[in-house]
Amino acid sequence: MNKNLDSNDCAKILKALGDESRLKIVRLLLQGEQSVMQIVKTLQMGQPKVSHHLSILRSSGLVETRRDKNKIFNFINPENGSFLKEKAIGIDLGCCSIQFDDTQNPSS
């Protein structure tokens, strides 16, 4: 992790994660960057709903975007979290860590 989160930054991220849909999106992004349409297809959510939740995750600083021609890809901001090691699906925020059960599908 490149940045030490203070309690305010950490609280913003934890608040953003306080929604089941956003947790599913983060879990999916932990597996690699995704476009909005890839997230829509995988999680079987409407595009406006996915875009809304991504906006909240971007506002918290947890998710960033990168443009490749006409596509925008979403990914976990490496400055605000590092990926857990050893086959764990999760993220270490510095103030706390979140680990997902690897037996569940992100869309469930």
CNS distance restraints for C-alpha pairs under 8 A (distance, minus, plus):
assign (resid   1 and name CA) (resid  78 and name CA) 6.47 0.50 0.50
assign (resid   1 and name CA) (resid  79 and name CA) 5.61 0.50 0.50
assign (resid   1 and name CA) (resid  80 and name CA) 6.57 0.50 0.50
assign (resid   1 and name CA) (resid  81 and name CA) 5.71 0.50 0.50
assign (resid   1 and name CA) (resid  82 and name CA) 5.32 0.50 0.50
assign (resid   1 and name CA) (resid  94 and name CA) 7.83 0.50 0.50
assign (resid   2 and name CA) (resid  78 and name CA) 7.35 0.50 0.50
assign (resid   2 and name CA) (resid  79 and name CA) 4.92 0.50 0.50
assign (resid   2 and name CA) (resid  80 and name CA) 7.29 0.50 0.50
assign (resid   3 and name CA) (resid  79 and name CA) 5.42 0.50 0.50
assign (resid   3 and name CA) (resid  80 and name CA) 6.19 0.50 0.50
assign (resid   4 and name CA) (resid  80 and name CA) 7.66 0.50 0.50
assign (resid   4 and name CA) (resid  94 and name CA) 6.75 0.50 0.50
assign (resid   5 and name CA) (resid   9 and name CA) 5.60 0.50 0.50
assign (resid   5 and name CA) (resid  10 and name CA) 5.98 0.50 0.50
assign (resid   5 and name CA) (resid  80 and name CA) 6.93 0.50 0.50
assign (resid   5 and name CA) (resid  93 and name CA) 7.33 0.50 0.50
assign (resid   5 and name CA) (resid  94 and name CA) 6.63 0.50 0.50
assign (resid   5 and name CA) (resid  95 and name CA) 6.93 0.50 0.50
assign (resid   6 and name CA) (resid  10 and name CA) 6.23 0.50 0.50
assign (resid   6 and name CA) (resid  95 and name CA) 7.82 0.50 0.50
assign (resid   7 and name CA) (resid  11 and name CA) 5.98 0.50 0.50
assign (resid   7 and name CA) (resid  95 and name CA) 7.45 0.50 0.50
assign (resid   8 and name CA) (resid  12 and name CA) 6.33 0.50 0.50
assign (resid   9 and name CA) (resid  13 and name CA) 6.48 0.50 0.50
assign (resid   9 and name CA) (resid  60 and name CA) 7.57 0.50 0.50
assign (resid  10 and name CA) (resid  14 and name CA) 6.14 0.50 0.50
assign (resid  10 and name CA) (resid  93 and name CA) 7.28 0.50 0.50
assign (resid  10 and name CA) (resid  95 and name CA) 6.53 0.50 0.50
assign (resid  11 and name CA) (resid  15 and name CA) 5.95 0.50 0.50
assign (resid  12 and name CA) (resid  16 and name CA) 6.22 0.50 0.50
assign (resid  12 and name CA) (resid  60 and name CA) 5.35 0.50 0.50
assign (resid  13 and name CA) (resid  17 and name CA) 6.26 0.50 0.50
assign (resid  13 and name CA) (resid  57 and name CA) 7.50 0.50 0.50
assign (resid  13 and name CA) (resid  60 and name CA) 5.13 0.50 0.50
assign (resid  13 and name CA) (resid  61 and name CA) 7.03 0.50 0.50
assign (resid  13 and name CA) (resid  62 and name CA) 6.36 0.50 0.50
assign (resid  14 and name CA) (resid  18 and name CA) 6.39 0.50 0.50
assign (resid  16 and name CA) (resid  22 and name CA) 7.29 0.50 0.50
assign (resid  16 and name CA) (resid  56 and name CA) 6.33 0.50 0.50
assign (resid  16 and name CA) (resid  57 and name CA) 5.93 0.50 0.50
assign (resid  16 and name CA) (resid  60 and name CA) 6.42 0.50 0.50
assign (resid  17 and name CA) (resid  22 and name CA) 5.90 0.50 0.50
assign (resid  17 and name CA) (resid  23 and name CA) 5.70 0.50 0.50
assign (resid  17 and name CA) (resid  57 and name CA) 7.78 0.50 0.50
assign (resid  18 and name CA) (resid  22 and name CA) 7.54 0.50 0.50
assign (resid  18 and name CA) (resid  23 and name CA) 7.53 0.50 0.50
assign (resid  19 and name CA) (resid  23 and name CA) 6.26 0.50 0.50
assign (resid  20 and name CA) (resid  24 and name CA) 6.30 0.50 0.50
assign (resid  21 and name CA) (resid  25 and name CA) 6.32 0.50 0.50
assign (resid  21 and name CA) (resid  53 and name CA) 7.37 0.50 0.50
assign (resid  22 and name CA) (resid  26 and name CA) 6.13 0.50 0.50
assign (resid  22 and name CA) (resid  53 and name CA) 5.91 0.50 0.50
assign (resid  22 and name CA) (resid  54 and name CA) 7.53 0.50 0.50
assign (resid  22 and name CA) (resid  57 and name CA) 7.42 0.50 0.50
assign (resid  23 and name CA) (resid  27 and name CA) 6.07 0.50 0.50
assign (resid  24 and name CA) (resid  28 and name CA) 6.21 0.50 0.50
assign (resid  24 and name CA) (resid  43 and name CA) 7.71 0.50 0.50
assign (resid  24 and name CA) (resid 106 and name CA) 5.41 0.50 0.50
assign (resid  24 and name CA) (resid 107 and name CA) 6.68 0.50 0.50
assign (resid  25 and name CA) (resid  29 and name CA) 6.17 0.50 0.50
assign (resid  25 and name CA) (resid  39 and name CA) 7.17 0.50 0.50
assign (resid  25 and name CA) (resid  43 and name CA) 7.93 0.50 0.50
assign (resid  25 and name CA) (resid  54 and name CA) 7.93 0.50 0.50
assign (resid  25 and name CA) (resid 106 and name CA) 7.70 0.50 0.50
assign (resid  26 and name CA) (resid  30 and name CA) 6.12 0.50 0.50
assign (resid  26 and name CA) (resid  76 and name CA) 7.52 0.50 0.50
assign (resid  27 and name CA) (resid  31 and name CA) 7.01 0.50 0.50
assign (resid  27 and name CA) (resid  89 and name CA) 7.40 0.50 0.50
assign (resid  27 and name CA) (resid  90 and name CA) 7.33 0.50 0.50
assign (resid  27 and name CA) (resid 100 and name CA) 7.26 0.50 0.50
assign (resid  27 and name CA) (resid 106 and name CA) 6.25 0.50 0.50
assign (resid  28 and name CA) (resid  32 and name CA) 7.14 0.50 0.50
assign (resid  28 and name CA) (resid  39 and name CA) 7.73 0.50 0.50
assign (resid  28 and name CA) (resid 106 and name CA) 6.07 0.50 0.50
assign (resid  29 and name CA) (resid  33 and name CA) 5.47 0.50 0.50
assign (resid  29 and name CA) (resid  34 and name CA) 6.44 0.50 0.50
assign (resid  29 and name CA) (resid  74 and name CA) 7.31 0.50 0.50
assign (resid  29 and name CA) (resid  75 and name CA) 5.69 0.50 0.50
assign (resid  29 and name CA) (resid  76 and name CA) 6.36 0.50 0.50
assign (resid  30 and name CA) (resid  75 and name CA) 7.66 0.50 0.50
assign (resid  30 and name CA) (resid  76 and name CA) 6.75 0.50 0.50
assign (resid  30 and name CA) (resid  83 and name CA) 7.53 0.50 0.50
assign (resid  30 and name CA) (resid  89 and name CA) 6.99 0.50 0.50
assign (resid  30 and name CA) (resid  90 and name CA) 6.98 0.50 0.50
assign (resid  30 and name CA) (resid  91 and name CA) 7.83 0.50 0.50
assign (resid  31 and name CA) (resid  89 and name CA) 7.98 0.50 0.50
assign (resid  32 and name CA) (resid  75 and name CA) 6.82 0.50 0.50
assign (resid  33 and name CA) (resid  73 and name CA) 5.97 0.50 0.50
assign (resid  33 and name CA) (resid  74 and name CA) 5.35 0.50 0.50
assign (resid  33 and name CA) (resid  75 and name CA) 4.59 0.50 0.50
assign (resid  33 and name CA) (resid  76 and name CA) 7.67 0.50 0.50
assign (resid  34 and name CA) (resid  38 and name CA) 5.88 0.50 0.50
assign (resid  34 and name CA) (resid  39 and name CA) 6.41 0.50 0.50
assign (resid  34 and name CA) (resid  73 and name CA) 5.20 0.50 0.50
assign (resid  34 and name CA) (resid  74 and name CA) 5.31 0.50 0.50
assign (resid  34 and name CA) (resid  75 and name CA) 6.79 0.50 0.50
assign (resid  35 and name CA) (resid  39 and name CA) 6.40 0.50 0.50
assign (resid  35 and name CA) (resid  71 and name CA) 7.05 0.50 0.50
assign (resid  35 and name CA) (resid  72 and name CA) 5.86 0.50 0.50
assign (resid  35 and name CA) (resid  73 and name CA) 4.45 0.50 0.50
assign (resid  35 and name CA) (resid  74 and name CA) 5.98 0.50 0.50
assign (resid  36 and name CA) (resid  40 and name CA) 6.13 0.50 0.50
assign (resid  36 and name CA) (resid  47 and name CA) 7.15 0.50 0.50
assign (resid  36 and name CA) (resid  50 and name CA) 6.89 0.50 0.50
assign (resid  36 and name CA) (resid  51 and name CA) 6.89 0.50 0.50
assign (resid  36 and name CA) (resid  72 and name CA) 7.64 0.50 0.50
assign (resid  36 and name CA) (resid  73 and name CA) 7.29 0.50 0.50
assign (resid  36 and name CA) (resid  74 and name CA) 7.55 0.50 0.50
assign (resid  37 and name CA) (resid  41 and name CA) 6.12 0.50 0.50
assign (resid  37 and name CA) (resid  47 and name CA) 7.14 0.50 0.50
assign (resid  38 and name CA) (resid  42 and name CA) 6.09 0.50 0.50
assign (resid  39 and name CA) (resid  43 and name CA) 5.82 0.50 0.50
assign (resid  39 and name CA) (resid  44 and name CA) 7.75 0.50 0.50
assign (resid  39 and name CA) (resid  45 and name CA) 7.89 0.50 0.50
assign (resid  39 and name CA) (resid  50 and name CA) 7.29 0.50 0.50
assign (resid  40 and name CA) (resid  44 and name CA) 5.32 0.50 0.50
assign (resid  40 and name CA) (resid  45 and name CA) 5.10 0.50 0.50
assign (resid  40 and name CA) (resid  46 and name CA) 6.15 0.50 0.50
assign (resid  40 and name CA) (resid  47 and name CA) 5.86 0.50 0.50
assign (resid  40 and name CA) (resid  50 and name CA) 6.56 0.50 0.50
assign (resid  41 and name CA) (resid  45 and name CA) 7.22 0.50 0.50
assign (resid  42 and name CA) (resid 107 and name CA) 6.54 0.50 0.50
assign (resid  43 and name CA) (resid 106 and name CA) 7.19 0.50 0.50
assign (resid  43 and name CA) (resid 107 and name CA) 4.63 0.50 0.50
assign (resid  44 and name CA) (resid 107 and name CA) 7.41 0.50 0.50
assign (resid  45 and name CA) (resid  49 and name CA) 6.69 0.50 0.50
assign (resid  45 and name CA) (resid  50 and name CA) 6.56 0.50 0.50
assign (resid  46 and name CA) (resid  50 and name CA) 6.35 0.50 0.50
assign (resid  47 and name CA) (resid  51 and name CA) 6.06 0.50 0.50
assign (resid  48 and name CA) (resid  52 and name CA) 6.08 0.50 0.50
assign (resid  49 and name CA) (resid  53 and name CA) 6.28 0.50 0.50
assign (resid  50 and name CA) (resid  54 and name CA) 6.09 0.50 0.50
assign (resid  51 and name CA) (resid  55 and name CA) 6.13 0.50 0.50
assign (resid  52 and name CA) (resid  56 and name CA) 6.58 0.50 0.50
assign (resid  53 and name CA) (resid  57 and name CA) 6.31 0.50 0.50
assign (resid  54 and name CA) (resid  58 and name CA) 6.02 0.50 0.50
assign (resid  54 and name CA) (resid  63 and name CA) 7.49 0.50 0.50
assign (resid  55 and name CA) (resid  59 and name CA) 6.11 0.50 0.50
assign (resid  56 and name CA) (resid  60 and name CA) 6.34 0.50 0.50
assign (resid  57 and name CA) (resid  61 and name CA) 6.57 0.50 0.50
assign (resid  57 and name CA) (resid  62 and name CA) 5.77 0.50 0.50
assign (resid  57 and name CA) (resid  63 and name CA) 5.50 0.50 0.50
assign (resid  58 and name CA) (resid  62 and name CA) 5.98 0.50 0.50
assign (resid  58 and name CA) (resid  63 and name CA) 4.66 0.50 0.50
assign (resid  58 and name CA) (resid  64 and name CA) 5.87 0.50 0.50
assign (resid  61 and name CA) (resid  77 and name CA) 7.02 0.50 0.50
assign (resid  61 and name CA) (resid  80 and name CA) 7.00 0.50 0.50
assign (resid  62 and name CA) (resid  76 and name CA) 5.83 0.50 0.50
assign (resid  62 and name CA) (resid  77 and name CA) 5.37 0.50 0.50
assign (resid  62 and name CA) (resid  80 and name CA) 6.12 0.50 0.50
assign (resid  62 and name CA) (resid  81 and name CA) 7.43 0.50 0.50
assign (resid  63 and name CA) (resid  74 and name CA) 6.59 0.50 0.50
assign (resid  63 and name CA) (resid  75 and name CA) 5.53 0.50 0.50
assign (resid  63 and name CA) (resid  76 and name CA) 4.57 0.50 0.50
assign (resid  63 and name CA) (resid  77 and name CA) 5.10 0.50 0.50
assign (resid  64 and name CA) (resid  74 and name CA) 5.76 0.50 0.50
assign (resid  64 and name CA) (resid  75 and name CA) 5.51 0.50 0.50
assign (resid  64 and name CA) (resid  76 and name CA) 6.20 0.50 0.50
assign (resid  64 and name CA) (resid  77 and name CA) 5.41 0.50 0.50
assign (resid  65 and name CA) (resid  72 and name CA) 6.40 0.50 0.50
assign (resid  65 and name CA) (resid  73 and name CA) 5.38 0.50 0.50
assign (resid  65 and name CA) (resid  74 and name CA) 4.47 0.50 0.50
assign (resid  65 and name CA) (resid  75 and name CA) 6.16 0.50 0.50
assign (resid  66 and name CA) (resid  72 and name CA) 5.65 0.50 0.50
assign (resid  66 and name CA) (resid  73 and name CA) 5.27 0.50 0.50
assign (resid  66 and name CA) (resid  74 and name CA) 6.64 0.50 0.50
assign (resid  67 and name CA) (resid  71 and name CA) 5.78 0.50 0.50
assign (resid  67 and name CA) (resid  72 and name CA) 4.45 0.50 0.50
assign (resid  67 and name CA) (resid  73 and name CA) 6.24 0.50 0.50
assign (resid  68 and name CA) (resid  72 and name CA) 6.26 0.50 0.50
assign (resid  68 and name CA) (resid  73 and name CA) 7.61 0.50 0.50
assign (resid  76 and name CA) (resid  81 and name CA) 7.56 0.50 0.50
assign (resid  77 and name CA) (resid  81 and name CA) 6.62 0.50 0.50
assign (resid  78 and name CA) (resid  82 and name CA) 5.88 0.50 0.50
assign (resid  80 and name CA) (resid  93 and name CA) 6.16 0.50 0.50
assign (resid  81 and name CA) (resid  91 and name CA) 5.98 0.50 0.50
assign (resid  81 and name CA) (resid  92 and name CA) 5.33 0.50 0.50
assign (resid  81 and name CA) (resid  93 and name CA) 4.50 0.50 0.50
assign (resid  81 and name CA) (resid  94 and name CA) 7.08 0.50 0.50
assign (resid  82 and name CA) (resid  91 and name CA) 5.56 0.50 0.50
assign (resid  82 and name CA) (resid  92 and name CA) 5.19 0.50 0.50
assign (resid  82 and name CA) (resid  93 and name CA) 6.71 0.50 0.50
assign (resid  83 and name CA) (resid  89 and name CA) 7.66 0.50 0.50
assign (resid  83 and name CA) (resid  90 and name CA) 6.03 0.50 0.50
assign (resid  83 and name CA) (resid  91 and name CA) 4.54 0.50 0.50
assign (resid  83 and name CA) (resid  92 and name CA) 6.14 0.50 0.50
assign (resid  84 and name CA) (resid  88 and name CA) 5.78 0.50 0.50
assign (resid  84 and name CA) (resid  89 and name CA) 6.52 0.50 0.50
assign (resid  84 and name CA) (resid  90 and name CA) 5.34 0.50 0.50
assign (resid  84 and name CA) (resid  91 and name CA) 5.30 0.50 0.50
assign (resid  84 and name CA) (resid  92 and name CA) 6.22 0.50 0.50
assign (resid  84 and name CA) (resid  99 and name CA) 7.78 0.50 0.50
assign (resid  88 and name CA) (resid  99 and name CA) 6.75 0.50 0.50
assign (resid  88 and name CA) (resid 100 and name CA) 7.46 0.50 0.50
assign (resid  88 and name CA) (resid 102 and name CA) 7.16 0.50 0.50
assign (resid  89 and name CA) (resid  99 and name CA) 5.73 0.50 0.50
assign (resid  89 and name CA) (resid 100 and name CA) 5.39 0.50 0.50
assign (resid  89 and name CA) (resid 101 and name CA) 7.24 0.50 0.50
assign (resid  89 and name CA) (resid 102 and name CA) 6.35 0.50 0.50
assign (resid  90 and name CA) (resid  97 and name CA) 7.27 0.50 0.50
assign (resid  90 and name CA) (resid  98 and name CA) 5.28 0.50 0.50
assign (resid  90 and name CA) (resid  99 and name CA) 4.06 0.50 0.50
assign (resid  90 and name CA) (resid 100 and name CA) 5.66 0.50 0.50
assign (resid  91 and name CA) (resid  97 and name CA) 5.66 0.50 0.50
assign (resid  91 and name CA) (resid  98 and name CA) 5.43 0.50 0.50
assign (resid  91 and name CA) (resid  99 and name CA) 6.56 0.50 0.50
assign (resid  92 and name CA) (resid  96 and name CA) 6.17 0.50 0.50
assign (resid  92 and name CA) (resid  97 and name CA) 4.14 0.50 0.50
assign (resid  92 and name CA) (resid  98 and name CA) 6.44 0.50 0.50
assign (resid  93 and name CA) (resid  97 and name CA) 5.61 0.50 0.50
assign (resid 104 and name CA) (resid 108 and name CA) 6.91 0.50 0.50
